[in-house]
Every structure is written in C-alpha cells, then in structure tokens.
Amino acid sequence: MKIEQVLAEGAAPVVAILRGIQTHEAVEIGQALVEAGVRIIEVPFNSPDPAGSIGAMAKALGDRAAIGGGTVIGTDLAETLAGVGGTFMVSPNVDPAVIRRSIELGMDVLPGFLTPTEAFAAVAAGANDLKLFPGSVLGSSYIKAIREVLPKHSRVWAVGGVGAANVAEYRAAGVFGIGVGGSLYKPGFDAATVGAKAAEIVAAWNACAS
C-alpha cells in the first residue's frame, strides 16, 4: 500500500521507525504495529539486513500497511528499496537526485530537512511530504513558523524527539504527521511491548484536536 491509501482508510499519520530491527522479528513486530493502528512502517537502511526486513514485511503486510525504508541517501538504495517492495522512502537529507529517482520508481518520498532552503529544494524536486529532522532541536514553534512560508500542499512530518508525551504540542503547531523511533522501538523490544507503545501513541494523536 501507499501512504495515501493507508491514510484514506483512517490510519493515523504515524510512522514507526524500526532502526536496528532483525529480519527474523520484522513480521511479528509489524503485525503488532498494524493491530495497534500504526500502518506506516519504516526500516532504516543502517539496520541489519534492511532489504530483508522490508521485503518480509511487504510480503506479509503490504495489503494492510505502507512499508518503506529510511536513511535512503543514494539512488542505489532507492532502487534496492523499490526492488523488495517498499512503497515509500525516507531520508535524513535533501538530495534531489534521490527524490526524483524514488518518484520515478513509484514510491512516496519523505526527505529530511531542517532549513527553509532545504525544504524548498525538496519541494522543487517533487516532494509534497517533508520530514523535519531532528524535530526536537528547534521545536514546535519553528514548525509553526516554517509552515507559513511553505507551499500550501506541503505536509510537514516531525521526526526526532516526538512521542505520546508531546504529540499534542506538535499537532497544535500544524504538523501533518509524526515519525517515532526510540520511544516506540529499540533492539530488544518484543512485539507486545512495541504494540502497547504504538497504541499509546495512536491514542495520543487521536486525542488531539484537529
């Protein structure tokens, strides 16, 4: 599934970032996330065997969730990601070549930006979704300010330091969605733990006023 399909079915705009996940546990943890309401799942490429984990989840869960890859910093990684069934790519930076290639491959793109210059470069390369990273460094007031100058169609996702405890603050600032890593998954967390944390994050998001 693509991100837009998942959102159209009512899923919260929450990306689970499974940095460090092992392939043998990917499907079980992915199932726990989907059951808890988190249906956008990212495996960063600096994880062990990311292509294997993404491919396994895409095969098992691709009809219920958007499965993608993060830390996509080269066109070769974008091609690998698309080749194993990934439907979206996330990067920590703005590389127009990576954005364009990912779009050519049919994937959604969430490039990471910090400055207005980077944000507009990503938009010029074809990105509608922009990942503010790290979100906690400049905070929700920065998000509110930068949204005032971005094109109306651009959607800002906050990643880094965002979780159930402060999601209301970021949603009030106008973020479209969030990405959650360490407060949701760390190596060693089992599926039950991840599922419980995911349910807490979804509940916190849904409790916020639109």
C-alpha positions as CSV (number, residue, x, y, z in Angstrom):
1,M,0.0,0.0,0.0
2,K,1.0,3.6,-0.5
3,I,0.8,6.1,2.4
4,E,-2.2,7.9,0.9
5,Q,-4.1,4.6,0.7
6,V,-3.4,3.9,4.4
7,L,-4.4,7.4,5.4
8,A,-7.6,7.2,3.4
9,E,-8.6,4.2,5.4
10,G,-8.4,6.2,8.6
11,A,-4.9,5.3,9.9
12,A,-3.1,7.9,12.0
13,P,-0.3,9.6,10.2
14,V,2.3,8.0,12.4
15,V,5.5,6.4,11.0
16,A,7.1,3.6,13.1
17,I,10.8,3.8,12.7
18,L,12.3,0.4,13.4
19,R,16.0,1.2,13.4
20,G,18.1,-1.9,14.3
21,I,15.3,-4.5,13.7
22,Q,16.3,-8.0,12.8
23,T,14.7,-9.7,9.8
24,H,13.5,-12.7,11.8
25,E,11.4,-10.5,14.1
26,A,10.2,-8.0,11.5
27,V,6.9,-9.5,10.5
28,E,5.8,-10.2,14.1
29,I,6.6,-6.6,15.2
30,G,5.0,-5.3,12.0
31,Q,1.8,-7.2,12.8
32,A,1.7,-5.7,16.3
33,L,2.1,-2.2,14.9
34,V,-0.7,-2.7,12.4
35,E,-3.0,-4.2,15.0
36,A,-2.3,-1.1,17.2
37,G,-3.2,1.3,14.4
38,V,0.3,2.2,13.2
39,R,0.2,1.3,9.5
40,I,3.2,3.2,8.1
41,I,6.4,1.3,8.9
42,E,10.0,2.3,8.1
43,V,13.1,0.2,8.4
44,P,16.2,2.5,8.1
45,F,19.0,1.2,5.8
46,N,21.5,1.3,8.6
47,S,19.7,-1.6,10.3
48,P,20.9,-5.2,9.9
49,D,19.6,-6.6,6.6
50,P,17.2,-3.8,5.9
51,A,16.2,-5.1,2.5
52,G,15.3,-8.5,4.0
53,S,13.2,-6.9,6.7
54,I,11.4,-4.6,4.3
55,G,10.8,-7.4,1.9
56,A,9.4,-9.7,4.5
57,M,7.0,-7.1,5.8
58,A,6.0,-6.0,2.4
59,K,5.0,-9.6,1.5
60,A,3.2,-10.3,4.8
61,L,1.7,-6.9,5.5
62,G,1.7,-5.0,2.2
63,D,-2.1,-5.2,1.8
64,R,-2.6,-3.6,5.2
65,A,0.3,-1.2,5.7
66,A,2.7,1.0,3.8
67,I,6.2,-0.5,4.2
68,G,9.2,1.6,3.4
69,G,12.9,2.4,4.0
70,G,14.7,5.1,5.8
71,T,18.2,6.6,5.7
72,V,17.9,6.4,1.9
73,I,21.0,8.5,0.9
74,G,21.7,7.3,-2.6
75,T,19.8,6.3,-5.7
76,D,21.2,2.8,-5.3
77,L,19.4,2.4,-2.0
78,A,16.2,3.8,-3.6
79,E,16.4,1.1,-6.3
80,T,17.0,-1.6,-3.7
81,L,14.1,-0.4,-1.7
82,A,11.7,-0.4,-4.6
83,G,13.0,-3.8,-5.6
84,V,12.0,-5.5,-2.4
85,G,8.5,-4.0,-2.4
86,G,9.0,-0.7,-0.5
87,T,6.4,1.9,-1.2
88,F,8.0,4.9,0.4
89,M,11.4,6.3,1.1
90,V,12.6,8.5,4.0
91,S,15.9,10.3,4.0
92,P,17.7,12.4,6.6
93,N,18.7,14.9,4.0
94,V,17.6,16.6,0.7
95,D,19.2,15.0,-2.3
96,P,17.2,16.0,-5.4
97,A,18.6,13.0,-7.4
98,V,17.4,10.6,-4.7
99,I,14.0,12.2,-4.5
100,R,13.5,12.2,-8.3
101,R,14.6,8.6,-8.7
102,S,12.4,7.4,-5.9
103,I,9.4,9.1,-7.5
104,E,10.3,7.6,-10.9
105,L,10.3,4.2,-9.1
106,G,6.7,4.9,-7.9
107,M,7.5,5.5,-4.3
108,D,6.3,8.2,-1.9
109,V,9.1,10.4,-0.6
110,L,9.7,12.0,2.8
111,P,13.1,13.8,2.5
112,G,14.5,15.2,5.7
113,F,15.0,19.0,6.0
114,L,16.0,21.5,8.7
115,T,16.2,24.8,6.9
116,P,13.8,26.7,4.6
117,T,16.4,26.4,1.8
118,E,16.4,22.6,2.2
119,A,12.6,22.5,2.3
120,F,12.2,24.4,-0.9
121,A,14.8,22.3,-2.6
122,A,12.9,19.2,-1.7
123,V,9.6,20.7,-3.0
124,A,11.3,21.7,-6.3
125,A,12.5,18.1,-6.7
126,G,8.9,16.9,-6.3
127,A,8.3,16.2,-2.6
128,N,5.0,17.0,-1.1
129,D,5.8,15.4,2.3
130,L,8.7,16.9,4.2
131,K,10.3,15.4,7.3
132,L,11.6,18.0,9.8
133,F,14.6,16.3,11.3
134,P,15.5,16.4,14.1
135,G,12.2,17.8,15.2
136,S,13.1,18.4,18.8
137,V,16.1,20.7,18.1
138,L,14.1,23.7,17.0
139,G,10.7,22.6,18.4
140,S,7.1,23.2,17.6
141,S,7.4,27.0,17.3
142,Y,9.8,26.5,14.4
143,I,7.3,24.2,12.7
144,K,4.6,26.8,13.0
145,A,6.8,29.5,11.6
146,I,8.1,27.5,8.6
147,R,4.7,26.3,7.6
148,E,3.7,29.9,7.0
149,V,6.1,30.1,4.1
150,L,5.9,26.6,2.6
151,P,3.5,25.9,-0.3
152,K,0.0,25.0,0.9
153,H,0.2,21.5,-0.4
154,S,3.4,20.7,1.5
155,R,2.9,18.5,4.6
156,V,5.4,18.6,7.4
157,W,6.1,15.4,9.5
158,A,8.1,15.9,12.7
159,V,10.7,13.2,13.5
160,G,13.1,13.1,16.4
161,G,12.1,13.5,20.0
162,V,8.4,13.3,19.2
163,G,6.2,10.8,21.1
164,A,3.0,10.3,23.1
165,A,4.1,12.8,25.7
166,N,4.4,15.8,23.4
167,V,2.4,14.9,20.3
168,A,-0.3,17.4,21.2
169,E,2.2,20.3,21.1
170,Y,3.4,19.3,17.7
171,R,0.0,18.7,16.3
172,A,-1.1,22.2,17.6
173,A,1.8,23.7,15.7
174,G,0.4,22.2,12.5
175,V,2.4,19.1,11.7
176,F,0.6,16.7,9.3
177,G,2.2,13.6,10.9
178,I,5.0,12.3,13.1
179,G,7.7,9.7,12.9
180,V,8.5,7.8,16.1
181,G,11.7,5.8,16.7
182,G,13.4,5.2,20.0
183,S,10.3,5.8,22.1
184,L,8.4,3.1,20.1
185,Y,11.1,0.6,19.1
186,K,14.6,-0.3,20.2
187,P,16.5,-3.5,19.6
188,G,15.4,-6.0,22.2
189,F,11.8,-4.8,22.4
190,D,9.4,-7.6,21.8
191,A,6.2,-7.4,19.7
192,A,3.9,-7.0,22.7
193,T,6.0,-4.1,24.0
194,V,6.0,-2.4,20.6
195,G,2.3,-2.9,20.2
196,A,1.5,-1.3,23.5
197,K,3.7,1.7,22.8
198,A,2.2,2.1,19.4
199,A,-1.4,2.0,20.8
200,E,-0.4,4.7,23.3
201,I,1.0,6.9,20.5
202,V,-2.1,6.5,18.3
203,A,-4.4,7.3,21.3
204,A,-2.4,10.4,22.0
205,W,-2.6,11.5,18.4
206,N,-6.3,10.9,18.1
207,A,-7.0,12.7,21.4
208,C,-5.6,15.9,19.9
209,A,-7.9,18.4,18.3
210,S,-7.5,18.7,14.6
